[in-house]
Each structure stands twice: as structure tokens, then as C-alpha cells.
Amino acid sequence: MKTLFAASLLLLAANAHAATLTLDIQGLTKKTGHLLIAVHADAASFNDKGKPVAIRTVEVKDAKVTVTIPDLAPGTYAVSLFHDANDNNKLDTNFIGIPKEGYGFSNNVGARGKPKFDEAKFTLAADGTLLTLTVF
């Protein structure tokens, strides 16, 4: 019984330091497919050389989607996403590499190409953070 109680206290302590990131994603032009969302804790992950701290796939049914990502440690992150409207699990581009599907980043940077981590980074507060992202 003491072991179970101690384990419960450890879980409560771990969750006491967890924060929630809420994303209001706007500007979706098609009401089909899925949003593929990644939360990155560093530049390596943001540049596809590491693993995101959180990944979400959310069905698109409206021009606006709200996504909640709980249990993140307070700190610095960047979000990247794309709207996989045809559900082929990739960002479709034209013959010169310009995206044909919607995409976005935290701080709404990247309208002219993928931004650097430092441009997209934000601080997740201990009491949570709400970001509004516009899909390009």
C-alpha cells in the first residue's frame, strides 16, 4: 500500500509541472483530410534531425480547428503543421517545391518558406499557452 501511495505522489508531482498548449488553427480552405501537427523543443527536431516532443493528427471538418496538447514541460517550443487535405500523409508540392496544401508555423511565420526555429519559437507558460495559427 505504501508503494502505491508513493507512486501516486510521484505521478501527481510530475503532472504538477506539466503545461497545456492549446492551438487555434484558422484558415483551412478545405474541410477534408487531416492536420498533421508537430511540437518541437529544439532546432534539430524543427529541422527534421530529431524527434518532436508531441505529434497530433486531427481530422479537419471546419475552417477552424482547436487542438489541445497536454502534459508538456513549460519551456521553449515551436509548432509546425500541414493540412493533408487528400490524406496521402505528405505535403504535396508543385514541380518547383511550392506547397499545394496548407501549412503553418507558430508565430505565423513562414509565408515565404520554412522559417528558422528561432523565428517560430514561443514560451509555453506553466499555466498553459494559447496560440492562434493561420494556415498559409
trRosetta pair geometry for C-beta under 8 A, 3 or more apart (Angstrom, degrees):
i j d omega theta_ij theta_ji phi_ij phi_ji
1 4 5.8 -53 -151 35 34 111
1 5 6.4 35 151 -18 65 107
2 5 5.6 -55 -149 38 33 113
2 6 6.2 34 154 -20 67 106
3 6 5.8 -54 -146 37 30 111
3 7 6.3 31 154 -19 64 106
4 7 5.7 -54 -147 37 30 111
4 8 6.4 33 152 -21 63 105
5 8 5.7 -54 -150 34 30 113
5 9 6.6 32 152 -19 63 104
6 9 5.7 -52 -150 34 33 112
6 10 6.6 35 151 -19 64 104
7 10 5.7 -52 -151 34 34 113
7 11 6.6 34 152 -18 65 104
8 11 5.8 -54 -150 36 33 111
8 12 6.4 32 153 -18 66 106
9 12 5.7 -54 -147 38 32 111
9 13 6.2 33 155 -20 66 106
10 13 5.7 -54 -146 36 30 112
10 14 6.4 32 154 -20 64 105
11 14 5.7 -52 -147 34 32 111
11 15 6.4 23 157 -11 65 108
12 15 5.9 -60 -146 42 30 106
12 16 6.3 41 152 -34 64 103
13 16 5.5 -46 -149 21 32 118
13 17 7.4 17 158 -7 59 102
14 17 6.6 -72 -167 39 32 99
14 18 7.0 39 141 -35 66 108
15 18 5.1 -46 -149 17 47 122
15 71 7.1 -53 -121 -110 77 88
17 73 6.4 3 137 -127 99 78
17 74 7.2 -102 179 5 74 96
17 126 7.5 -64 -150 -138 53 99
18 70 6.7 51 147 167 123 79
18 71 4.4 -28 -162 -129 140 46
18 72 6.5 108 -161 46 78 29
18 73 6.8 -61 -111 -81 55 44
19 72 5.4 -51 67 75 80 82
19 73 7.0 47 17 170 96 12
19 74 4.8 91 -22 -73 139 73
19 124 5.2 149 96 152 143 107
19 125 6.5 168 -142 90 146 44
19 126 5.6 -131 -81 -146 117 26
19 127 7.0 7 -128 40 101 9
19 128 5.3 178 -173 -81 87 49
19 129 7.1 40 155 -2 127 85
20 68 6.1 -9 -175 -169 114 96
20 69 6.9 155 -160 80 62 47
20 70 4.7 -23 -106 -108 92 66
20 71 7.7 34 -87 -11 67 40
20 72 7.3 128 -100 27 21 94
20 128 4.2 -8 61 -113 82 113
20 129 7.9 -173 93 31 54 54
21 39 6.7 131 58 -110 162 145
21 54 7.9 170 43 54 132 155
21 68 7.5 154 84 -158 50 47
21 69 4.5 -11 63 62 99 102
21 70 8.0 -160 28 -75 63 25
21 72 5.7 17 -15 21 108 146
21 77 7.3 -59 -88 67 150 156
21 79 7.9 170 163 -70 143 127
21 124 5.7 -59 -79 -120 102 122
21 128 7.0 -168 -74 -154 30 74
21 129 5.7 -9 -118 63 69 91
21 131 7.1 -4 -171 7 93 109
22 66 6.8 -4 -175 -172 96 96
22 67 7.3 164 -155 85 50 48
22 68 5.2 -15 -105 -105 79 74
22 69 7.7 -172 -77 23 33 68
22 128 6.7 39 -6 174 99 115
22 129 7.2 -165 32 96 73 46
22 130 4.6 -20 73 -108 109 74
22 131 7.3 166 87 25 56 63
23 37 7.0 -180 48 -144 166 150
23 66 7.0 164 85 -154 55 48
23 67 4.6 -5 56 57 105 95
23 68 7.8 -164 22 -74 70 30
23 69 7.2 37 -8 -4 105 106
23 79 6.7 160 -100 -156 134 167
23 130 8.0 174 -81 -157 23 54
23 131 5.5 -17 -112 68 67 95
23 132 8.0 137 -165 -102 54 24
23 133 5.9 -9 -166 7 102 117
24 64 6.9 -7 -176 -171 83 106
24 66 5.4 -14 -104 -104 65 83
24 130 6.8 29 -10 -179 105 97
24 131 7.1 -165 29 95 72 46
24 132 4.6 -24 71 -109 107 72
24 133 7.1 162 81 23 52 66
25 28 7.0 57 129 -42 99 108
25 35 6.5 83 106 -121 169 162
25 64 6.7 159 85 -156 56 55
25 65 4.7 -11 60 61 109 87
25 66 7.4 -178 19 -83 75 32
25 67 6.7 27 -8 2 117 106
25 81 7.0 -69 -118 93 139 165
25 104 7.0 163 -141 56 100 153
25 132 8.0 171 -81 -160 27 49
25 133 5.0 -17 -110 69 71 101
25 135 6.5 54 178 -42 96 102
26 63 7.1 29 -156 139 62 83
26 64 5.0 -6 -105 -108 70 92
26 132 6.6 5 1 -173 117 94
26 133 7.1 166 25 85 71 48
26 134 5.4 -32 74 -106 93 66
26 135 7.0 -155 91 7 40 83
27 63 7.1 30 -83 177 3 91
27 102 7.1 167 116 -146 95 139
27 104 7.8 122 65 -69 126 136
27 134 4.6 68 -9 -163 143 75
27 135 4.2 -168 90 46 105 79
27 136 7.6 22 129 -60 146 24
28 31 7.2 98 124 -84 116 54
28 35 7.8 -82 -96 -70 131 112
28 60 5.6 -158 -174 -154 153 129
28 62 7.2 95 65 106 130 46
28 63 5.0 -174 62 -149 83 44
28 64 6.9 -170 19 -62 106 27
28 65 6.7 54 -22 -10 145 102
28 83 5.9 154 -128 -109 94 149
28 102 6.4 -153 -121 48 59 168
28 135 5.6 63 -77 29 57 151
29 63 7.4 40 -86 -124 24 92
29 102 6.5 157 15 -54 97 128
29 135 7.7 -133 -11 98 81 125
30 33 6.8 49 104 19 119 112
30 60 7.1 69 99 116 72 140
30 83 7.2 143 51 149 98 132
30 85 4.5 54 71 -135 145 127
30 102 8.0 -167 24 -6 92 120
31 60 6.0 -152 -151 133 41 91
31 61 5.8 33 -171 -169 98 28
31 62 6.1 28 -121 -80 109 19
31 63 7.1 -57 -76 -55 94 58
32 60 6.4 12 74 80 16 108
32 85 5.4 67 82 -167 94 75
32 86 7.6 35 118 -82 121 38
32 87 7.8 -91 151 -26 92 101
33 59 7.9 177 115 -146 30 56
33 60 5.5 10 75 33 68 119
33 83 6.3 99 96 170 131 75
33 84 4.9 -157 180 100 124 60
33 85 4.0 -151 -2 -137 149 23
33 86 6.1 -12 -85 -5 125 18
33 87 5.0 -158 -123 -49 79 76
34 57 5.2 12 170 -176 137 90
34 58 6.3 148 -161 72 81 36
34 59 5.6 -49 -102 -98 80 42
34 60 6.2 -176 -106 -7 22 88
34 83 7.8 180 95 -154 33 52
34 84 5.2 -5 63 60 78 104
34 87 6.3 78 7 -101 98 83
35 56 7.6 10 101 107 96 93
35 57 7.2 168 81 -152 54 43
35 58 4.7 -10 52 58 102 95
35 60 5.9 107 -31 -61 87 102
35 65 6.1 -162 -9 68 146 159
35 67 7.4 -121 87 -50 139 141
35 81 5.6 1 -177 -174 100 121
35 82 7.4 172 -150 88 60 31
35 83 5.6 -31 -98 -101 71 64
35 84 7.5 166 -100 18 18 78
36 55 7.6 -13 -172 -169 79 94
36 56 7.9 168 -154 87 37 52
36 57 5.6 -8 -104 -105 67 79
36 81 6.4 163 83 -152 50 66
36 82 5.7 -6 53 57 97 77
36 84 5.7 51 -15 -16 110 117
36 89 7.7 95 -68 -141 148 57
37 55 6.9 154 86 -158 60 47
37 56 4.4 -8 60 59 111 93
37 57 7.5 -172 22 -76 78 32
37 58 6.8 20 -3 3 120 109
37 67 6.3 152 4 109 169 170
37 69 7.9 -137 119 -61 132 132
37 79 6.7 -16 -167 -167 94 104
37 80 7.7 162 -152 87 49 45
37 81 4.4 -11 -103 -102 70 107
38 45 7.8 -157 156 156 121 105
38 52 4.0 -125 -169 -86 99 161
38 54 7.3 157 -156 87 44 56
38 55 5.3 -10 -104 -105 73 78
38 79 7.1 156 82 -154 50 55
38 80 5.2 -8 59 61 100 89
38 81 7.1 178 20 -78 64 57
39 52 5.6 114 63 -178 47 109
39 53 5.4 -61 100 63 98 89
39 54 4.1 17 38 53 120 98
39 55 7.6 -141 20 -65 74 39
39 69 6.2 156 -34 142 147 167
39 72 6.9 -76 137 -103 155 142
39 77 5.4 -9 -176 -173 93 134
39 78 7.8 157 -157 79 51 37
39 79 5.6 -23 -102 -100 66 77
40 43 8.0 84 149 -88 129 15
40 45 4.0 177 -142 102 98 113
40 46 4.2 131 135 -68 166 76
40 50 7.8 105 -145 81 98 107
40 52 5.3 -73 -82 -117 64 82
40 53 7.0 136 -126 7 19 87
40 77 6.2 140 73 -164 48 74
40 78 4.8 -21 63 62 106 85
40 79 7.4 180 17 -84 81 26
40 80 6.8 33 -13 2 120 101
40 117 7.0 -106 111 -124 134 106
41 45 6.2 61 41 24 65 147
41 52 7.9 132 -2 -154 77 47
41 53 4.8 72 -31 -33 111 127
41 75 6.9 24 -141 106 99 131
41 76 7.2 100 -158 88 61 67
41 77 5.8 -40 -96 -104 52 77
42 45 5.4 96 60 12 73 99
42 46 7.0 -136 103 -4 38 96
42 50 6.5 6 71 61 107 159
42 117 7.1 -1 164 -154 35 158
43 46 5.3 -59 -143 42 35 116
43 47 5.9 19 161 -7 70 112
43 116 7.4 -11 -129 -179 111 80
43 117 3.8 -125 -101 2 76 154
43 118 7.6 -5 -86 -34 114 75
44 47 6.2 -69 -147 47 24 99
44 49 4.5 -89 -168 84 78 100
44 50 3.8 70 118 -17 103 126
45 48 7.8 43 -178 -73 32 17
45 49 7.2 -100 -70 63 23 58
45 50 3.8 -71 -72 82 66 104
45 51 6.1 -48 -116 70 107 23
45 52 5.3 131 179 -82 125 49
45 53 7.5 17 -164 -22 173 72
46 78 5.2 25 -99 70 130 133
46 80 6.8 133 -143 -27 75 126
46 117 4.3 142 51 -90 161 100
46 120 7.0 161 -144 63 139 132
47 50 8.0 57 57 16 73 87
47 117 7.2 -72 -33 -44 92 108
52 55 5.4 109 79 -62 131 87
53 72 6.6 90 125 -127 132 100
53 77 7.2 -90 37 -118 131 117
54 69 5.1 101 144 -165 159 132
54 72 6.5 -69 -28 -82 137 111
56 67 5.8 137 114 -170 158 137
56 69 6.3 -119 -38 -88 135 107
58 65 5.8 133 124 172 136 143
58 67 5.4 -110 -54 -92 157 119
60 65 6.2 -84 -114 -56 70 136
60 83 6.4 43 -57 -146 156 102
60 85 7.5 -51 54 -107 148 65
61 65 7.9 110 35 -91 69 100
62 65 6.7 150 64 -67 90 69
69 72 6.3 41 124 -31 100 121
72 75 7.8 -120 151 36 97 93
72 77 7.2 -15 177 -54 145 150
72 124 5.8 -40 108 150 127 166
73 124 7.9 107 99 85 43 129
74 123 7.8 24 -179 175 83 82
74 124 5.4 -152 -138 102 50 86
74 125 6.2 -15 -134 173 113 19
74 126 4.4 -34 -69 -78 148 62
75 123 7.2 -109 151 -145 20 67
75 124 5.9 5 51 49 46 100
76 121 5.3 12 -178 -173 103 119
76 122 7.3 166 -146 81 63 29
76 123 5.8 -37 -93 -98 66 63
76 124 7.5 -170 -83 12 16 81
77 106 7.4 108 111 -21 82 166
77 121 6.8 155 84 -143 23 71
77 122 6.4 -29 67 60 73 76
77 124 5.6 33 10 -25 119 116
78 105 6.9 -9 177 -170 100 98
78 106 5.2 -148 -153 36 58 125
78 117 5.4 -144 -10 -149 154 70
78 120 3.9 74 -148 109 119 106
78 121 4.8 -63 -66 -84 97 55
78 122 7.1 122 -95 10 52 75
79 104 8.0 1 113 113 100 87
79 105 6.5 154 86 -160 66 48
79 106 4.1 102 34 -45 90 102
79 120 7.1 -139 44 167 51 115
79 122 8.0 -17 -1 24 95 118
79 131 6.9 164 14 86 145 158
79 133 6.8 -96 96 -75 133 146
80 103 7.7 -10 -174 -174 82 98
80 104 7.6 169 -153 92 44 48
80 105 5.4 -12 -103 -105 66 80
80 106 7.9 -72 -56 -5 46 80
80 120 7.3 18 -67 176 80 162
81 103 6.7 169 93 -156 56 56
81 104 5.2 -7 60 60 99 86
81 105 7.6 -179 22 -78 72 38
81 133 6.9 90 30 132 133 156
81 135 7.6 -77 97 -100 112 94
82 91 4.6 -63 -177 -93 168 109
82 99 7.3 -134 -133 -146 122 140
82 101 6.0 73 175 108 105 113
82 102 6.6 158 -159 96 61 56
82 103 4.2 -20 -104 -103 85 83
82 104 7.6 162 -86 18 44 61
83 101 5.4 -150 78 168 77 99
83 102 3.8 25 25 61 125 103
83 103 7.1 -130 11 -65 75 42
83 135 5.9 37 -26 -150 126 147
84 87 5.7 93 132 -91 106 32
84 88 6.7 -149 -169 42 108 56
84 89 6.3 29 -145 -85 155 23
84 90 7.2 102 -119 45 112 24
84 91 7.3 -95 -88 -82 79 52
84 101 6.5 34 -104 174 33 160
85 101 5.4 -164 7 -129 100 108
85 102 7.4 88 -41 16 110 93
86 92 7.0 36 31 -25 125 139
86 101 7.6 -115 9 -87 90 129
88 92 7.1 65 55 -58 129 106
91 99 5.6 -46 168 -123 111 106
91 101 5.7 -140 -149 57 66 116
91 103 6.3 30 -134 -76 134 122
92 99 7.2 96 82 -157 52 62
92 100 4.6 -50 108 56 100 110
92 101 5.1 92 41 -17 88 108
93 96 7.9 -114 156 75 107 41
93 97 5.0 -5 164 -151 145 33
93 98 5.9 144 -160 67 90 29
93 99 5.4 -54 -99 -93 79 39
93 100 6.1 167 -118 -5 20 86
94 97 7.2 -46 65 24 65 17
94 98 5.0 -4 33 56 107 88
94 100 5.8 115 -48 -58 77 105
99 102 7.6 116 138 -98 129 7
99 103 5.4 -59 -172 -6 175 125
99 136 7.8 89 71 96 134 101
102 135 3.9 29 175 167 127 121
102 136 6.4 156 -150 69 71 43
103 110 7.3 -89 117 127 106 130
103 135 6.7 128 53 -154 14 79
103 136 5.9 -28 65 53 69 95
104 108 7.0 -33 -159 -116 102 57
104 110 7.1 143 -150 69 35 127
104 133 4.7 117 141 167 140 112
104 134 6.2 177 -121 85 133 38
104 135 4.7 -93 -38 -103 123 51
104 136 6.0 147 -83 0 73 80
105 108 7.1 151 73 -106 70 12
105 109 5.4 -54 84 64 124 73
105 110 4.4 93 12 0 129 141
105 114 7.7 120 -58 -145 141 60
105 115 5.7 -164 92 28 168 118
105 119 7.9 42 125 105 143 96
105 120 4.5 -76 164 -118 119 127
105 133 7.3 -169 81 -141 18 117
106 109 7.7 -1 87 24 48 92
106 120 4.8 101 61 -179 86 84
106 121 7.2 55 89 -107 131 9
106 122 5.2 -114 161 -8 136 119
106 131 5.8 -42 -132 -166 92 156
106 133 6.6 -68 -97 -91 44 113
107 115 7.9 -85 73 78 116 170
107 119 6.6 -149 81 150 146 65
107 120 5.4 -159 30 -132 113 44
107 121 7.7 13 -22 50 133 30
107 122 6.4 176 -51 -58 95 105
108 111 7.9 20 161 -46 76 98
108 132 7.9 -7 -50 103 117 75
108 133 6.3 175 -76 -139 76 55
108 134 5.2 37 -122 32 116 98
109 115 4.2 43 121 -61 118 157
109 119 4.6 -142 135 145 171 112
109 120 5.5 -129 50 -80 120 74
110 113 6.5 -108 -156 90 66 31
110 114 5.8 3 -135 -126 112 28
110 115 4.4 -96 -70 -19 86 97
110 119 7.7 141 -50 110 79 128
110 120 7.1 22 -36 -78 116 115
110 136 7.0 -140 103 -5 87 146
111 136 5.3 174 -118 -111 67 142
115 119 3.9 -109 174 79 125 132
115 120 5.0 138 86 -41 128 101
116 119 4.9 96 57 2 75 102
116 120 7.4 -170 89 3 40 90
117 120 6.1 -75 -148 49 31 98
117 121 5.8 45 158 -49 72 104
118 121 5.8 -34 -132 8 29 119
122 129 6.9 161 133 160 122 157
122 131 6.6 141 58 -90 172 129
123 129 7.3 164 101 -80 55 150
124 128 7.6 -35 -171 -144 83 29
124 129 4.9 -122 -129 7 58 131
125 128 6.4 -19 74 57 90 22
125 129 5.3 125 19 -62 86 93
